[in-house]
Amino acid sequence: MKEKLLKHSIFLSVALSVILGVAVTFLFLGEEDSLIEGFIAGLLIGIFAIYPLILTLVNFVAIFCGCTDPRLIRKGRHFEWITIVLGVLYSLLILLFTDITFSDWTVTLHNAEKHTPIWTEGALTVVILAVVGILGYLFLSCSRISKVPPLITVLEIAAVYLGMLQCILWIIQIIRMEAVYLYLCLFPLNCILIGIKVIRQKIMEWGKIQREESKKAGAVSGFRNRYLEWLNRHLERSSVWPAAAFLLMWPMLGIIICILILFGQRPDSAIRAWTETSDWNLSREIAPQNIYYDEHYLCTVAAGGHRKVVKPIRMGVRHGHPVIVNRQLCVANAFEQILEERMPNLHRNVRNFYDRYGFPVAKMIRSPYIADVIYIMMKPLEWIFLAVIYMTDVKPENRIAVQYLPKRTA
């Protein structure tokens, strides 16, 4: 029975996912819904929503089970490859349903769009470190531990550590209590679990070999260099491998960074790749306010220009969305308010013209310098608006000051 379960474990895991998906679907299925539609929906839920969770559970359990049984190790490797292939595909698929873009924090986005969680100029460093982690995993997983010197094995573990570190940073960067972001964390979480499992397997496998062949000469191939040979001998106890790999990870990281500097990367790109961003947990930058489809370009100028030029004064609210406000924006809105009160027909025509051409102009404001130029060009109009406000309102500054303030609820 145990042999059959092990042999068909992959099929059983998929079947269990589908069964759970169908069961969940029929729990919420209304009377007007057909059984065929419910089954198809359950099938999709099982494959795309539940199966990743089952793979995560399998990889977690595998850390503590089957570290020495060759059959379990072989089957576990099959689950590893399934996890990696589906993890990449599902993650790319999920990204299509998010508002995440590949734009850096300096770019003004639209509506609910979010900036890239990895700084584009530091993305090469992150990719290379991830590739190093993958190569470390492949060499560690596929090599015969008895034929590899302990020093090489420890270097492979150090490489896996670098890959796991990128996974941890990704999870910390994007995690939030929303289903789509939690699922985006599943693949890197599984990579961490797989890394821990493979490292533990190799440590236990080496310990078993050492117990069996501790007195045999030549059991481990050595190095001609006496310093490397000395280090290799001190690493024959597999219990020290995790700590030794952690220590070797830092010089390995330094060497990789030095090589990447030759290709135009900065020395601190490994850190800035995560912090030189906006909208995320590790972000240090504040991006320009997003442009909403009902918003006008003066909001973009106030948010996107250099502070010394456009002089933002506070945050405000427009159509339920937070906006950065400067005096020019308040003056223009106060003038529009007066126009609406005194000349509604003219205001309607002006508003239609502004709605038609304002947003295309806002889309062209992709740089703080362009926002600065538009702010300066609008200065003469701002003075005209201000003159009209002072000639028509008893308390002009009060009218200007209350623009874009949130409405008070009784």
Order of alpha helices (4+ residues) and beta strands (2+ residues): alpha-alpha-alpha-alpha-alpha-alpha-alpha-alpha-alpha-alpha-alpha-alpha-alpha-beta-beta-alpha-alpha-alpha-alpha-alpha
